[in-house]
Amino acid sequence: MPQSSDLYFAQQPVGEMANLAYMIGSLSERKAYLVDPAWNVQGLLDQAAKDEIEIIGALVTHYHQDHVGGEIFGHQIEGLAALLERHPVPIHANKLEVDGLIKVTGVSNSDIRGHDGGDLLQIGGIGVRLIHTPGHTPGSQCFLVEEADQSGHLVAGDTLFLNGCGRVDLPGSDPRAMYESLETLKTLPDDTTLYPGHLYSPEGQDSMGDQKRTNPYLRAASVDVFLSFMGA
């Protein structure tokens, strides 16, 4: 996990689909956001309480049930609705994801703060930059954790995995948009640390520099090559 003077950052494996949830915040403020709280909402809240951290909001990478809760394959996954029952906080999502989020989770429009790409959330000396990365879903977003004089940390949801990327064969997916989103992420400095939305590899993190060298989806020389990789 990243270490710095003010950054509070925790990665938590949750659920039966190798999901990773996160907590991002400020040690000086003792406050944090939950990223994609699903599967074990109480466990995430308990961890924050143990660390004496107040959860002040939920950050949503995208509206799929394994990240935000809802019914999938006949199985009910707890998520945002359970969080609001136990600890009401604003839900921060890309504005293109709001309708899907309401449909999947049952939360209300008043619970959600719709954002544009580039918006910045600030806690103490910690900034969380919202990067719109469509492709997996229209409103998928990544979170770039920024702190003065520190390397960045990218929480990438289902946009970018270690040596992989998100599916583009689901409703609302767009392979060309995914290519463009990955091209955007390739502009991040090599010492940025990538934290994916699923633990699909032995390690839960890697540098963007290493991923640029080893991830075939980041190495695709053109959109046509990328589309051939994706079978599109």
Secondary structure, DSSP 4 states (H G I P E B T S, - for coil): ----SSEEEEEEEETTTTEEEEEEEETTTTEEEEES--S-HHHHHHHHHHTT-EEEEEE-S---HHHH-EEETTEEEP-HHHHHHHS---EEEEGGGHHHHHHHH---GGGEEEE-TT-EEEETTEEEEEEE-TTSSTT-EEEEEE-TTS--EEE-TTTEETTEE---SSTT--HHHHHHHHHHHTTS-TTPEEE-SB--SSSS-EEHHHHHHH-HHHH-SSHHHHHHHTT-
